[in-house]
Amino acid sequence: MDKMRIRGGIALRGTVEVSGSKNAALPILISTLLTAEACRFERVPDLEDIQTTLKLLGQMGATITPALDQSQVTIRCDAISSREAPYDLVRKMRASVVVLGPLLARFGKAKVSLPGGCAIGARPINFHLAGLERLGAKIELEQGYVVAEAKRLIGANIVFEFPSVGATENVLMAAVLARGESVLENCAREPEIIDLARALKAMGAEIEGEGTEVIRVQGKDVLHGCDYRIMGDRIEAGTYLAAGLATGGTVKVKGLSPTYMDAILAKFEDAGSRVIREADAVQVIAGARPQPTDIKTLPYPGFPTDMQAQFMTAMAVAEGASVITETIFENRFMHVPELIRLGADITVRGNSALIRGRPKLLGAPLMATDLRASASLVLGGLCAEGETIVNRIYHLDRGYECMEKKLASLGAEIERIS
């Protein structure tokens, strides 16, 4: 099992290009189930979660022509023989539950494993199921599986109880092949939803309002193939900028619009950094130590939960005390005990963490627990004196493409070891 060895204390400097967005690519690849024609995508990141998605589509009968070394994938779903997403794949990647909507919309039947719990909370799929039922689906739970049927989905008015990203994606993909108009209210507004909607439009879907709380869909009988380039990963970008903040460096990320990072960049400015925005890049020029700032995670356009752990690491070396409040997922402070091993002063009470910044951290062996926690521990190692070993970095490979190489290009002393 691979580990990451880091010798910290180096202020990172330089420019790094972000990969395609993992959280946009996953539902976009799955949306190919909605058409029998070939769909070609550019800027597909080479990640474990992407490989799991392609494996799932392949098991269903999709023809896949990957060229991930060029970040290109072509998928054709003209001979789907299985309408099932089995437990052994869904348990590896909860996002695979969004095959439910496309399968149901195009084939009238779907059988998808319940994803169960995970390291950062249960994240139930009741919002997904309620939306699909409003479209006319008959849903039953059988031996750990969701079994859904519908001769033809019918457009409906759907109000989400919570602006769930996954539920918005699932119901949106189902609605594009439903008969008539669907109006989705209290939708998630994340940029990845916008990217999915744009990909669906490239396939012929008729959608209005993506990126707002209300999305209108005029259902089509069929969709066609497409060529589409996936957006840059704003969480990857934020992670490398946070590495610059934590180490007192100057880091520029390119390959994405800073428009979708407003809440994140505002916190960099609160932390005393100078932020320079460009059309397709953003640079953070940090001070010697971050200034303390409080954070509360919220649905987009608020501060994203996927950046909470990385920012906590930066606040661990800030000149003062900060409070971080997590409102999206329970049990998402699993990185805290490991940061404490580096010497961080963090106290957790309920869904809030009090971080008293210290002048320095000291390297130590660490154990990663989930994707974003892994990133925060790598950042901890980068700003700690001495050597840090981060174990179980397979979590990182789910969401960061060549992280050690990109950080090394910024001057970090970091290497992957077996």
Beta strands, then each sheet from edge to edge (+ up, - down):
strand 1: 3-7
strand 2: 13-17
strand 3: 39-42
strand 4: 63-67
strand 5: 72-76
strand 6: 84-85
strand 7: 109-113
strand 8: 138-142
strand 9: 145-149
strand 10: 157-159
strand 11: 181-185
strand 12: 206-208
strand 13: 214-218
strand 14: 226-229
strand 15: 250-254
strand 16: 274-277
strand 17: 281-285
strand 18: 295-296
strand 19: 321-325
strand 20: 345-349
strand 21: 352-356
strand 22: 361-362
strand 23: 365-367
strand 24: 384-385
strand 25: 387-391
strand 26: 413-417
sheet 1: 23+ 25+ 1- 26+
sheet 2: 2+ 15+ 17- 16+
sheet 3: 4+ 5- 3+ 14+
sheet 4: 6+ 7+ 9- 8+
sheet 5: 10+ 11+ 13- 12+
sheet 6: 18+ 19+ 21- 20+
sheet 7: 22+ 24+
end
